[in-house]
Amino acid sequence: MIEKKKKYKLGDFDYPLPKKFIAQHPEPRRDFAKLLVVHKDTGEIEHKRFLDITDYMRKNDLLVLNNTRVFPARLFANKDRTEAKVEVFLLRELANDLWEVTVRPARKVRIGNKLMFTSKLMCDVIDNTVSGGRVVRFEFDGDNLHDAIDRLGTCPLPPYIDREADRNDKKRYQTVYASERGAVAAPTAGLHFTSGLIKKAEQKGIKLEYITLHIGLGTFRPVQVEDLNRHQMDSEYFEVSPKTALAINQAKKRYRKIIAVGTSTVRALETIAISGFQVTPKRGWTDKFIYPPYEFKMVDKMITNFHAPKSTLMMMVSAFGNRDLIMKAYREAKNNQYGFLSYGDAMIIV
């Protein structure tokens, strides 16, 4: 259902979110998170647990998940010949040993500086980026660079989680099906799935397929223009394999439901949609920005978390579920003490 063609502005996606609703830790049991069920056609809202999620799927429906894997992107270094401490946040690998990063404090890190992580791992700052980051070239001795990053790095928790990452976060800020390394933020709707729940879905006859979309720091970047037409999304790398594309096209041809786990999955599928409500296999970069009004071509149901005010994620969900209904659902969630944002509870829009 496409929402009436009202011209929305940034302020239309604002709502009060006191800090007490922002989950600082995950639910001890992944699939025991609360689940708000929102029915688009009737406006009905139900309260369930995530372990009930398969009740809203039928045999031969297609569940599509994002198998990106978060890597420990936060590293700490000393500037060569000084005692200055620098945080280096890895954004993406540009080529072998060449990375785009952000640094803090940025004013202390200039082209030509050498940053020392250990006696065997260091990097040279070789350029600035237009967004205020740096380009660095790593040097390492006797180690695989990715192995060294895994060993030294810490989990890149979102900025609204007001604590340091601990050992548990390396496991819990990761889906159980993560396989393709490259994200600096988790596809959080998928955090609620367990291996047992995936097996339960398969036993019910629900088909599963995976896409990859490596979520970047842009997912946390606030929209700063009131006119949404002027907002530019950060590009993120994605892949949809021939196998997944074929499964999607067959499901559409047979009038089966496509159920997307997370906004990142929706973004990938809508990026590759072509005429006739089909998809084509593709890999590349997407900067697709979905906000109301928008006609979804691929996705029939969406599983998602509760998103920050005025965020692009909030806008996508509002496009899918009708902005007024989503605002009502968020009020209902707060009234029932749901957790919000990355480690919070879940919603399915059906």
C-alpha positions as CSV (number, residue, x, y, z in Angstrom):
1,M,0.0,0.0,0.0
2,I,1.5,3.4,-1.0
3,E,0.8,6.3,1.3
4,K,-1.0,9.4,0.0
5,K,1.5,11.6,-1.7
6,K,2.0,14.1,1.1
7,K,5.3,15.9,1.1
8,Y,7.0,14.9,4.3
9,K,9.7,16.9,6.0
10,L,12.3,15.9,8.5
11,G,10.3,17.0,11.5
12,D,7.5,14.6,10.6
13,F,9.7,11.7,11.7
14,D,10.6,13.2,15.1
15,Y,9.3,11.7,18.4
16,P,10.4,11.9,22.0
17,L,12.9,9.1,23.0
18,P,14.0,9.4,26.6
19,K,17.3,7.6,27.4
20,K,15.6,5.1,29.5
21,F,14.1,3.4,26.4
22,I,17.5,3.0,24.7
23,A,18.6,-0.5,25.4
24,Q,22.2,-0.6,26.7
25,H,22.5,-4.4,26.7
26,P,20.9,-7.2,24.6
27,E,18.1,-9.4,26.0
28,P,19.9,-12.4,27.6
29,R,18.1,-14.8,25.3
30,R,18.0,-13.6,21.7
31,D,14.6,-14.8,20.7
32,F,12.9,-13.8,24.0
33,A,13.0,-10.1,22.9
34,K,9.5,-8.5,22.8
35,L,7.8,-8.4,19.4
36,L,5.3,-5.8,18.3
37,V,3.1,-7.0,15.4
38,V,1.7,-4.2,13.3
39,H,-1.0,-5.0,10.8
40,K,-0.9,-2.5,7.9
41,D,-4.4,-3.2,6.6
42,T,-6.3,-3.0,9.9
43,G,-4.1,-1.0,12.1
44,E,-4.2,-3.8,14.7
45,I,-1.2,-4.1,17.1
46,E,-0.3,-7.2,18.9
47,H,2.3,-7.9,21.7
48,K,4.3,-11.1,21.3
49,R,7.8,-12.5,21.8
50,F,10.3,-12.9,19.0
51,L,10.1,-16.6,19.3
52,D,6.6,-16.3,17.9
53,I,7.9,-14.7,14.6
54,T,7.2,-17.8,12.5
55,D,3.4,-17.5,13.3
56,Y,3.4,-14.6,10.8
57,M,5.0,-16.7,8.0
58,R,3.5,-19.4,5.8
59,K,4.9,-22.5,4.1
60,N,6.9,-21.4,1.0
61,D,7.2,-17.8,2.1
62,L,10.7,-16.5,1.5
63,L,12.7,-15.1,4.4
64,V,15.6,-12.9,3.3
65,L,18.4,-12.1,5.7
66,N,21.6,-10.0,5.6
67,N,24.6,-12.2,6.3
68,T,27.1,-9.3,6.7
69,R,29.6,-9.8,9.5
70,V,30.6,-7.0,11.8
71,F,34.4,-6.8,12.3
72,P,36.1,-5.2,15.4
73,A,36.7,-1.9,13.8
74,R,37.9,0.2,16.8
75,L,41.6,0.2,17.2
76,F,43.9,2.3,19.5
77,A,47.3,3.6,18.5
78,N,50.1,5.9,19.6
79,K,51.5,8.6,17.3
80,D,55.1,7.8,16.3
81,R,57.6,9.7,18.5
82,T,54.9,10.9,20.9
83,E,52.7,9.5,23.6
84,A,49.5,10.9,22.0
85,K,46.7,8.3,22.0
86,V,44.6,8.0,18.8
87,E,41.4,6.1,18.2
88,V,41.3,4.6,14.6
89,F,37.9,3.5,13.4
90,L,38.1,1.3,10.3
91,L,35.4,2.1,7.7
92,R,36.3,0.1,4.6
93,E,39.2,-1.5,2.9
94,L,40.0,0.4,-0.4
95,A,42.8,-2.0,-1.6
96,N,45.3,-4.4,-0.1
97,D,46.4,-2.8,3.2
98,L,44.8,0.5,2.2
99,W,41.9,1.7,4.4
100,E,39.5,4.6,4.8
101,V,39.3,5.4,8.6
102,T,38.1,8.0,11.0
103,V,40.4,9.2,13.7
104,R,40.0,10.9,17.1
105,P,41.2,13.4,18.0
106,A,41.2,14.3,14.3
107,R,43.2,17.6,14.8
108,K,46.2,15.6,16.0
109,V,46.4,13.3,13.0
110,R,47.9,14.7,9.8
111,I,49.2,13.3,6.5
112,G,52.7,11.9,7.1
113,N,52.0,10.7,10.7
114,K,52.8,7.1,11.6
115,L,50.4,5.4,14.0
116,M,51.7,2.5,16.1
117,F,49.3,-0.2,17.3
118,T,52.0,-2.7,18.3
119,S,55.6,-3.2,17.5
120,K,54.5,-5.3,14.5
121,L,51.4,-3.4,13.4
122,M,51.4,0.2,12.3
123,C,50.0,2.5,9.6
124,D,51.0,5.6,7.7
125,V,48.5,8.5,7.1
126,I,48.6,9.2,3.4
127,D,45.6,11.3,2.6
128,N,42.5,13.1,3.9
129,T,38.9,12.3,2.8
130,V,36.2,14.8,1.9
131,S,34.2,13.6,5.0
132,G,37.0,14.5,7.4
133,G,38.5,11.0,7.7
134,R,41.9,9.7,6.7
135,V,43.3,7.2,4.2
136,V,46.0,5.0,5.9
137,R,48.3,2.2,4.6
138,F,49.0,-0.6,7.1
139,E,52.3,-2.2,7.6
140,F,52.6,-5.4,9.6
141,D,55.2,-8.1,10.3
142,G,54.5,-11.8,10.5
143,D,50.7,-11.6,10.7
144,N,47.6,-11.5,8.5
145,L,46.2,-8.0,8.7
146,H,42.6,-9.2,9.3
147,D,43.7,-11.6,12.0
148,A,45.6,-8.8,13.7
149,I,42.5,-6.5,13.5
150,D,40.4,-9.3,15.0
151,R,42.8,-9.8,17.8
152,L,43.4,-6.1,18.6
153,G,40.1,-4.4,17.7
154,T,37.1,-3.9,19.9
155,C,33.4,-4.2,18.9
156,P,32.1,-1.0,17.3
157,L,29.1,-0.4,19.4
158,P,26.7,2.4,18.3
159,P,27.2,5.9,19.7
160,Y,24.0,5.8,21.7
161,I,25.2,2.8,23.8
162,D,26.7,4.6,26.7
163,R,29.3,2.1,27.8
164,E,32.5,0.4,26.7
165,A,32.2,-2.8,24.6
166,D,32.8,-6.0,26.6
167,R,33.6,-9.5,25.6
168,N,29.9,-10.4,25.3
169,D,29.4,-7.8,22.6
170,K,31.7,-9.5,20.1
171,K,29.2,-12.4,20.1
172,R,25.9,-10.6,20.7
173,Y,26.5,-7.6,18.3
174,Q,26.6,-10.2,15.5
175,T,23.8,-12.3,14.0
176,V,24.2,-16.1,14.4
177,Y,24.3,-16.4,10.6
178,A,26.9,-13.7,9.9
179,S,29.4,-14.9,7.3
180,E,30.6,-12.1,5.0
181,R,33.0,-9.7,6.8
182,G,32.7,-6.0,6.1
183,A,30.2,-4.2,8.3
184,V,30.9,-1.7,11.1
185,A,27.3,-1.8,12.3
186,A,25.1,-4.9,12.8
187,P,21.9,-5.6,10.9
188,T,20.1,-5.4,14.2
189,A,16.7,-7.0,13.3
190,G,18.6,-10.2,12.7
191,L,20.2,-10.2,16.2
192,H,17.0,-11.8,17.6
193,F,17.3,-15.0,15.5
194,T,18.7,-18.1,17.0
195,S,19.9,-21.2,15.2
196,G,16.9,-23.0,16.7
197,L,14.5,-20.4,15.4
198,I,16.0,-20.6,11.9
199,K,15.6,-24.4,12.1
200,K,12.0,-24.0,13.2
201,A,11.3,-21.8,10.2
202,E,12.8,-24.3,7.8
203,Q,10.8,-27.1,9.4
204,K,7.7,-25.1,8.7
205,G,8.6,-25.0,5.1
206,I,9.7,-21.4,5.0
207,K,12.5,-20.8,2.5
208,L,15.6,-18.9,3.5
209,E,18.0,-16.9,1.4
210,Y,20.7,-14.4,2.1
211,I,21.9,-11.1,0.7
212,T,25.0,-9.1,1.8
213,L,24.9,-5.4,2.6
214,H,27.9,-4.0,4.6
215,I,26.4,-1.4,6.9
216,G,28.5,1.6,7.5
217,L,28.7,4.5,10.0
218,G,26.3,6.4,7.8
219,T,23.5,4.4,9.4
220,F,24.0,6.6,12.6
221,R,24.5,9.9,10.8
222,P,21.6,12.3,11.4
223,V,19.6,13.8,8.6
224,Q,20.4,17.5,8.7
225,V,18.1,19.0,6.0
226,E,14.4,19.6,6.4
227,D,13.7,18.9,2.7
228,L,14.3,15.2,2.4
229,N,14.9,15.5,-1.4
230,R,18.2,17.2,-0.5
231,H,19.5,14.4,1.8
232,Q,22.3,12.2,0.3
233,M,22.7,8.7,1.7
234,D,26.2,7.2,2.3
235,S,26.9,4.4,-0.2
236,E,27.1,0.9,1.1
237,Y,28.4,-2.2,-0.7
238,F,25.9,-5.0,-1.4
239,E,25.7,-8.4,-3.2
240,V,22.7,-10.4,-4.3
241,S,23.7,-13.7,-5.7
242,P,22.0,-15.4,-8.7
243,K,20.7,-18.1,-6.3
244,T,19.0,-15.5,-4.1
245,A,17.7,-13.6,-7.1
246,L,16.2,-16.7,-8.6
247,A,14.5,-17.6,-5.3
248,I,13.0,-14.1,-5.1
249,N,11.7,-14.2,-8.6
250,Q,10.2,-17.6,-8.2
251,A,8.5,-16.6,-5.0
252,K,7.0,-13.5,-6.7
253,K,5.8,-15.5,-9.7
254,R,4.0,-17.9,-7.3
255,Y,2.5,-15.1,-5.2
256,R,4.5,-16.1,-2.1
257,K,5.4,-13.5,0.5
258,I,8.9,-11.9,0.6
259,I,9.8,-11.3,4.3
260,A,12.8,-9.0,4.7
261,V,14.8,-9.1,7.9
262,G,16.0,-5.6,8.5
263,T,16.1,-2.3,6.7
264,S,19.5,-3.2,5.1
265,T,17.9,-6.2,3.4
266,V,15.0,-4.0,2.2
267,R,17.4,-1.5,0.8
268,A,19.4,-4.1,-1.1
269,L,16.2,-5.7,-2.6
270,E,14.6,-2.5,-3.6
271,T,17.9,-1.4,-5.2
272,I,17.9,-4.3,-7.6
273,A,14.2,-4.3,-8.4
274,I,13.5,-4.0,-12.1
275,S,10.3,-3.7,-14.1
276,G,7.7,-6.4,-13.6
277,F,8.5,-6.7,-9.9
278,Q,11.5,-9.0,-10.5
279,V,15.1,-8.7,-9.4
280,T,18.4,-9.3,-11.1
281,P,21.6,-10.5,-9.5
282,K,24.0,-7.7,-8.8
283,R,26.9,-6.5,-6.7
284,G,28.0,-2.9,-6.2
285,W,27.2,0.2,-4.2
286,T,23.8,1.6,-3.2
287,D,22.9,5.0,-1.9
288,K,19.1,4.4,-2.2
289,F,17.1,6.5,0.1
290,I,13.6,5.2,0.9
291,Y,11.1,7.6,2.5
292,P,7.3,8.1,2.0
293,P,5.6,8.0,-0.3
294,Y,7.3,5.0,-1.9
295,E,6.0,2.0,-3.7
296,F,7.8,-1.2,-2.5
297,K,8.3,-3.6,-5.3
298,M,10.0,-6.6,-3.5
299,V,9.1,-6.7,0.1
300,D,5.7,-7.9,1.6
301,K,6.6,-8.0,5.3
302,M,9.4,-6.4,7.2
303,I,11.1,-7.4,10.5
304,T,12.9,-4.5,12.1
305,N,13.9,-2.9,15.4
306,F,12.7,0.5,16.7
307,H,14.7,3.3,15.2
308,A,16.0,6.7,16.2
309,P,13.9,9.9,15.7
310,K,14.5,11.6,12.4
311,S,16.7,8.7,11.1
312,T,16.6,7.4,7.5
313,L,15.6,4.0,9.0
314,M,12.6,5.5,10.7
315,M,11.7,7.0,7.3
316,M,11.9,3.7,5.5
317,V,9.8,2.0,8.1
318,S,7.2,4.8,7.8
319,A,7.1,4.4,4.1
320,F,6.4,0.7,4.5
321,G,3.9,0.8,7.3
322,N,2.3,4.2,6.9
323,R,3.8,7.0,8.9
324,D,0.8,7.6,11.2
325,L,0.5,3.9,12.0
326,I,4.2,3.6,12.8
327,M,4.0,6.6,15.1
328,K,1.1,4.9,16.9
329,A,3.1,1.7,17.1
330,Y,6.1,3.5,18.6
331,R,3.9,5.1,21.3
332,E,2.4,1.7,22.0
333,A,5.9,0.2,22.3
334,K,7.0,3.0,24.8
335,N,3.8,2.5,26.8
336,N,4.7,-1.2,27.2
337,Q,8.4,-0.6,28.0
338,Y,9.9,-1.9,24.8
339,G,13.7,-1.4,24.3
340,F,14.7,0.8,21.4
341,L,17.5,1.0,18.9
342,S,20.2,-1.6,18.2
343,Y,20.0,-3.8,21.3
344,G,16.3,-3.2,21.7
345,D,13.2,-5.2,20.9
346,A,11.6,-6.0,17.5
347,M,8.6,-5.3,15.3
348,I,7.2,-7.0,12.3
349,I,5.0,-5.1,9.9
350,V,2.6,-7.5,8.1
